[in-house]
């Protein structure tokens, strides 16, 4: 490890704390292929110290009226807006997505802070006078304790903000463990937590990977865990968290289908599809992965989709006119490339091959160009497994019923989209498709902050989903019922 490269510190008790660890993970600028920082693995004793501190802070925080708690969130929201460009730069540097994509991520983050400011209403309970003779009954919502947020590499700022603002607005404290691959943006915002006036310990950020997660899951003071990442890890965290008596919500992997009906308006559909399949270099849990066409429109859809994909410009996301950045790591690039080899060996027709894409100025970057397979069959692995890169598989179905059958055979149920001008086709799709986030003429079916992020099947473990709406209120509060006779 070079002495010149920063080793990140943890943030708890309102200050930056050096991590006493020999183990760390390199953080790259993936466009340059260069290590820019190290995220230490936090030893168990230090994880416990941070959580004990968060527990003490939570007890005092919960005693502060909700009307006062949300004042800090109003300030945080303003600071995130003011720092949006600076933050977006950090996201691009550590993740590789374009500056515009990164700015979109910052917007999604502060929209969740806005939504959490309705906590006064969220905390309201219920009551009945004279529920029985001489008896009144009331329900109060109360804070729970310490929550942990464990997030993936692909939305380093937005995903923690799916949970953090609601948890603290509702009177809890929160310990965030960002992805060790992209920890810089959450480390950056720790300054803003101080500036917004959160008391020390209400929000903490600790670095690390699997071992740090285990220490969190084993700590008895953690009441609940909000996890987002791949399905095997989500399942592991869900099981271990529940076994340790925690409430757990765990968003997981995806394989999303985008259906283009023969009556679809292609001038609307094609740009939406391009953004869905290749935005964020395909490293999005809502990314289109399988494109469903029909015999009547297959040739035209494939031609226009391929032509548009060929025009995408690869490069470093902080430079102008770049449409697509690199993948997160060289190993991931190799994994995505191996899926392309697999598709060829499975008999799919490779019509656009992005494996050898190069960006002149960034020869060491982890770049891969848009890649399109045609003649994909539903039982091929490239049609079933999450690739998490800019690879589209085109399947041709007989009709809408057939398309729905293929979609519903997937183990995943994160998102599905239909492009159509027919209300009845759209209605049938919405009713029948087993996906939690459904797009109708919308390529990336991303719910806004006030709605839950509603993955199904192996794309989610738990019952209460991320983001606003009732799910967050139930996840981050307990109910107390008082039965009184006077
Ligand atoms: P990942 O599962 O590798 O890592 C997620 C988190 O778990 C990280 O913080 C990581 O440090 C930790 N972790 C990794 N291995 C672990 C282990 N063995 N034990 C305990 N903790 C461990 O996921 P990723 O590669 O960072 O993110 C990409 C995945 O996340 C994709 O599958 C994508 O579909 C999914 N994702 C899902 C959603 C959603 O809402 N459903 C949103 C974004 C990303």
Boltz pocket constraint, residues with backbone or C-beta under 6 A from the ligand:
constraints:
  - pocket:
      binder: B
      contacts: [[A, 150], [A, 151], [A, 152], [A, 153], [A, 154], [A, 155], [A, 159], [A, 177], [A, 178], [A, 179], [A, 180], [A, 208], [A, 209], [A, 210], [A, 211], [A, 213], [A, 214], [A, 228], [A, 229], [A, 230], [A, 231], [A, 233], [A, 234], [A, 236], [A, 251], [A, 252], [A, 253], [A, 254], [A, 284], [A, 285], [A, 386], [A, 388], [A, 414], [A, 453], [A, 455], [A, 459]]
      max_distance: 6.0
